[in-house]
Amino acid sequence: MNRESAVAALSRPVMLRTATLATPHGLTVRVHLSWLLVCGLIVWVLVDRFATLLWPFGWAGIAGAVAVGVTLALASLLARDAAQLAIAHELGLRPRSLTFALVGGTVRGLHAAPRPRDAAAVAAAGPFTNLALASASGLIYSIAPAQNPFGVVTGYLAWTNFFLGMAALVPALPLDGGRLVSAVAWALGARPARAARATATGGIVVALALLAAGVYGMAGGPQPLITGPLLYAALLGLTNWVFTLLAGGFLLQAAWQARRWATWRQALASTRVRDLMRPLPSDVSGADAPGPPGATGVAMSVTPAAELLTDHHVDADEAAESLTDHHVEADESAEDALDRLLESPGESVLVTELGRPVGLLVGDDVRGVGR
């Protein structure tokens, strides 16, 4: 299993069926069916509303406004996800994949966020980008003629971004709001996995509410007794009950898997590395461990075989990849050791105790915790 596969298998909080679009500069870009659902809803709403509001401008004016509106709305979705990717890269999280989905872009890196403020920054970048775009579009709309294509497009672009931003801030995993709440709870002293499990449970509740709303809309229930923007959102969901049912189903799947992931991380937090490691034979000393021993007897490097089979030979020390940062202590939690396991060569990491190697922690053993 290569390192990208190891990261995907061990560290993903939400696993959805996706299709790979491209791999630019080592970044795997994927799209989930639910993202196409959002795109379809945007097209449907704009065609439906613009056909009424812009009827005096004829079908050419309507088609042009729909084309521009859809392009800008989809650009807003991409801007949200690109903002999270940029923040993750800036924080040194080494992004490896970006998945476009109904629940928002999921950025995964080789490293988990080491601090709660880093996790919060990545989560907040998406919805606040949408809210900033909503503010800018609303400002333009306020000075534009309301009943021409330009005014109608900017007005609906403002509402679309406002809806995307506020929906993403719902405090339930796997939405960005759930990630923000988890980061705040982490900063206040809670274990990240425990906070994630609680917000993932909230995500299940939100998904069930969407499913109930979809059934209500399908049955033709009476209009809810609410006003203002909430009425707009409610009518959007109830009249587009097919979308609401599908959105609820996708969110339920993602929230359930996020909860399973958080439960697994909780199990790792309560498990010591020594309980999972594969002991080294008693007659193995530091000098027998992979690579030359350091001053403390800890393996310092590993040399890939391919480097030693070339026609032009080099010294082993030059070809070796350092393992200094890829050892874990026997008494630390498996959760704390997870990141070093992910970035270590071969999905395995040396376990040390009092400076001497005592075992090997392997990815397959970590995956089996709590299963």
C-alpha positions in Angstrom: 0.0 0.0 0.0 1.5 3.4 -1.0 1.5 6.4 1.3 -1.5 8.1 -0.3 -3.5 4.9 0.1 -2.4 4.7 3.7 -3.6 8.2 4.4 -6.9 7.5 2.8 -7.4 4.2 4.7 -6.4 5.4 8.1 -7.3 9.1 8.4 -10.4 9.9 6.5 -13.3 11.0 8.6 -15.9 10.8 5.9 -15.7 8.2 3.1 -18.0 8.8 0.2 -18.1 7.2 -3.2 -16.3 9.6 -5.5 -14.9 10.0 -9.0 -11.4 11.3 -9.5 -11.3 14.4 -11.8 -7.6 15.2 -11.8 -4.3 15.0 -9.9 -2.6 18.3 -10.4 0.8 18.6 -8.7 0.1 15.6 -6.5 -3.3 16.8 -5.3 -6.1 14.4 -6.0 -9.3 16.2 -6.9 -12.5 14.2 -6.6 -16.2 14.9 -7.0 -19.1 13.2 -5.2 -22.5 12.8 -6.7 -24.0 15.0 -4.1 -22.0 18.0 -5.4 -23.7 17.5 -8.8 -27.0 17.5 -6.9 -26.3 21.0 -5.6 -25.3 22.1 -9.1 -28.6 20.8 -10.4 -30.6 22.5 -7.7 -29.0 25.8 -8.6 -29.8 25.5 -12.3 -33.4 24.5 -11.5 -34.0 27.4 -9.2 -32.4 30.0 -11.5 -34.3 28.8 -14.6 -37.6 28.7 -12.6 -37.2 32.2 -11.1 -35.5 34.0 -14.0 -38.2 32.8 -16.4 -40.7 34.7 -14.3 -38.7 37.8 -13.4 -37.1 38.4 -16.8 -39.9 37.5 -19.1 -40.0 41.0 -20.7 -36.4 40.4 -21.9 -37.4 37.4 -23.9 -35.8 33.9 -24.0 -32.5 35.3 -25.1 -32.2 37.5 -22.0 -33.4 34.7 -19.7 -30.9 32.2 -21.2 -28.1 34.7 -20.9 -28.9 35.5 -17.3 -29.2 31.8 -16.4 -25.9 31.1 -18.0 -24.1 33.9 -16.1 -25.9 33.1 -12.9 -25.1 29.4 -13.0 -21.5 30.1 -13.8 -21.1 32.6 -10.9 -22.9 30.3 -8.5 -20.7 27.3 -9.4 -17.7 29.6 -9.1 -18.9 30.4 -5.6 -18.8 26.7 -4.7 -15.3 26.3 -6.1 -14.2 29.5 -4.3 -15.4 28.0 -1.0 -13.4 24.8 -1.4 -10.4 26.6 -2.9 -10.2 28.9 0.2 -10.1 25.8 2.5 -7.4 24.3 0.4 -5.3 27.4 0.4 -5.6 27.8 4.2 -4.6 24.1 4.7 -1.6 24.6 2.5 -0.6 27.8 4.3 -0.7 26.1 7.7 1.6 23.3 6.4 -1.0 20.5 6.5 0.3 19.3 3.2 -3.1 18.8 1.4 -3.2 15.6 -0.6 -6.9 15.5 -1.8 -9.9 17.7 -2.3 -13.4 16.2 -2.5 -16.3 18.3 -3.8 -19.5 17.2 -2.0 -22.8 18.4 -0.8 -21.4 18.8 2.7 -18.7 21.1 1.5 -15.2 20.5 0.2 -13.3 18.0 2.2 -9.6 18.8 2.3 -7.4 16.0 3.5 -3.7 16.3 4.2 -0.9 14.1 5.3 -1.0 15.8 8.6 -4.0 16.4 10.9 -4.3 19.9 12.2 -1.9 20.0 15.2 -3.8 22.8 17.0 -7.5 23.6 17.4 -7.0 27.1 15.9 -5.6 25.5 12.7 -8.6 23.1 12.4 -11.0 26.1 13.0 -9.2 28.2 10.4 -9.6 25.5 7.7 -13.2 24.9 8.6 -14.1 28.6 8.7 -12.5 29.5 5.4 -15.3 27.9 3.3 -18.5 29.4 4.8 -16.9 32.8 5.4 -15.8 32.9 1.8 -19.5 32.4 0.8 -20.7 35.0 3.2 -18.1 37.5 1.9 -19.3 36.8 -1.6 -22.9 37.3 -0.5 -22.0 40.7 1.0 -20.2 41.8 -2.1 -23.1 40.6 -4.4 -25.6 42.2 -2.1 -23.7 45.5 -2.2 -23.7 45.5 -6.0 -27.4 44.5 -6.0 -28.3 47.5 -3.8 -27.0 49.9 -6.5 -28.1 48.0 -9.5 -31.5 48.3 -11.2 -33.6 45.5 -9.6 -35.6 44.4 -12.7 -33.0 43.9 -15.3 -30.8 40.8 -15.8 -27.8 42.3 -14.0 -29.8 43.2 -10.9 -31.6 39.8 -10.8 -28.4 37.9 -11.2 -26.5 39.8 -8.5 -29.5 39.5 -6.2 -29.8 35.7 -6.5 -26.0 35.3 -6.3 -26.1 37.1 -3.0 -28.9 34.8 -1.7 -27.2 31.7 -3.0 -23.9 32.5 -1.3 -25.8 33.5 1.9 -27.6 30.2 1.9 -24.4 28.2 1.2 -22.5 30.0 4.0 -25.2 29.7 6.6 -26.0 26.0 5.7 -22.3 25.2 6.1 -22.2 26.8 9.5 -24.9 24.4 11.0 -23.0 22.9 14.0 -23.1 19.3 12.8 -20.4 17.1 11.2 -19.6 16.7 8.5 -20.5 20.3 7.8 -18.0 23.0 8.4 -20.0 24.3 11.4 -19.5 20.9 13.1 -15.8 21.1 12.5 -15.7 24.6 14.0 -17.6 23.4 17.1 -15.3 20.4 17.4 -12.3 22.8 17.2 -13.7 25.1 19.9 -14.4 22.1 22.2 -10.8 20.9 21.5 -9.5 24.3 22.5 -11.5 24.1 25.7 -9.9 20.8 26.7 -12.1 18.1 25.1 -10.5 15.3 23.2 -10.9 16.0 19.4 -12.5 12.6 18.8 -15.0 13.1 21.6 -16.1 16.5 20.3 -16.3 15.1 16.7 -18.5 12.2 17.8 -20.9 14.7 19.5 -21.2 16.9 16.5 -21.5 13.9 14.1 -24.5 12.9 16.2 -25.9 16.4 15.6 -25.3 15.8 11.8 -27.5 12.6 12.0 -30.2 14.7 13.7 -30.1 17.3 11.0 -30.1 14.7 8.2 -33.2 13.0 9.8 -34.9 16.5 9.9 -34.2 17.0 6.2 -35.6 13.5 5.4 -38.7 14.4 7.4 -39.1 17.7 5.6 -38.8 15.9 2.3 -41.5 13.5 3.2 -43.7 16.4 4.4 -43.2 18.2 1.1 -43.9 15.1 -0.9 -47.1 14.6 1.0 -48.2 18.2 0.2 -48.3 19.4 3.8 -49.5 23.0 4.6 -47.0 25.9 4.3 -45.1 26.4 7.6 -46.2 29.4 9.7 -42.8 31.3 9.5 -41.7 34.5 7.7 -38.6 36.1 6.4 -35.5 34.2 5.1 -36.5 31.1 7.0 -39.7 30.9 5.0 -37.6 31.1 1.8 -35.4 28.3 2.9 -38.4 26.2 4.1 -40.3 26.7 0.8 -37.1 25.9 -1.2 -36.8 22.6 0.7 -40.5 21.6 0.7 -41.2 22.5 -2.9 -38.0 20.7 -4.0 -38.7 17.7 -1.9 -36.7 15.4 -4.2 -33.6 17.4 -3.5 -34.4 17.6 0.2 -34.8 13.8 0.4 -31.5 13.2 -1.5 -29.7 15.9 0.6 -30.9 14.2 3.8 -29.8 10.8 2.6 -26.3 12.0 1.6 -25.9 13.9 4.8 -27.1 11.0 6.9 -24.5 8.7 5.2 -21.7 11.2 5.7 -22.7 12.0 9.3 -22.9 8.3 10.2 -19.5 7.6 8.8 -18.1 10.7 10.5 -19.4 9.3 13.8 -17.9 5.9 13.1 -14.5 7.6 12.4 -14.8 9.6 15.7 -15.6 6.5 17.6 -12.6 4.8 16.2 -10.4 7.8 17.1 -11.8 7.6 20.7 -10.8 4.0 20.8 -7.3 4.9 19.7 -7.1 7.6 22.4 -7.7 5.0 25.1 -5.3 2.4 23.6 -1.6 2.5 24.4 0.9 1.9 21.6 2.4 -1.0 23.5 -0.9 -2.8 23.3 -0.8 -2.7 19.5 2.9 -3.0 18.6 4.5 -6.1 17.3 7.4 -6.9 19.7 10.9 -7.2 18.3 12.7 -10.5 19.0 14.5 -10.3 22.3 17.9 -10.8 20.7 17.5 -7.7 18.5 19.5 -4.7 19.6 19.5 -1.2 18.3 22.4 -2.1 16.0 20.1 -4.8 14.4 17.2 -2.4 13.8 16.7 -1.0 10.3 19.4 1.6 9.5 22.4 2.6 11.5 21.8 3.1 15.3 21.9 6.6 16.8 23.5 7.6 20.1 20.4 6.3 21.9 20.0 3.1 19.9 17.0 4.4 17.9 16.9 3.6 14.2 17.9 6.7 12.4 17.4 5.9 8.7 16.1 3.4 6.1 17.5 2.9 2.7 15.1 2.0 -0.2 16.3 -1.1 -2.0 15.8 0.6 -5.4 18.5 3.1 -4.4 21.0 0.3 -3.9 20.2 -1.5 -7.2 21.1 1.3 -9.5 24.2 1.1 -11.7 25.6 4.2 -10.1 26.0 3.3 -6.5 26.0 5.9 -3.7 26.7 5.6 0.0 23.8 4.2 2.0 23.8 7.3 4.2 23.2 9.5 1.2 20.3 7.4 -0.1 18.7 6.8 3.3 15.5 8.4 4.4 15.6 9.7 7.9 13.5 7.9 10.5 14.5 10.2 13.4 11.0 11.7 13.4 9.2 8.4 12.7 9.4 6.6 16.1 6.8 6.6 18.8 6.9 5.9 22.5 5.4 2.7 23.8 3.3 4.4 26.5 1.7 7.1 24.3 -1.8 6.8 23.0 -2.3 5.2 19.5 -4.2 8.4 18.5 -1.2 10.6 19.3 1.0 8.2 17.3 -1.3 8.1 14.3 0.2 11.1 12.3 3.7 9.8 12.6 2.5 6.4 11.5 0.9 7.9 8.4 4.0 9.8 7.3 6.4 7.0 8.0 7.8 4.8 5.1 5.9 1.5 4.6 3.0 2.3 6.9 5.0 1.2 9.9 6.8 3.0 12.7 9.4 2.0 15.2 8.3 1.8 18.9 10.8 2.8 21.5 11.0 2.7 25.3 13.7 4.6 27.2 15.6 5.2 24.0 15.7 1.6 22.8 13.6 -0.1 20.1 11.0 -2.5 21.5 8.6 -3.1 18.7 6.9 -2.1 15.5 3.5 -0.3 15.0 1.8 -1.4 11.8 -1.1 0.3 10.0 -3.2 -2.9 9.8 -3.1 -3.3 13.6 -4.2 0.3 14.1 -7.1 -0.1 11.7 -8.4 -3.0 13.7 -8.9 -1.0 16.9 -12.5 -0.9 18.0 -13.7 -2.9 15.0 
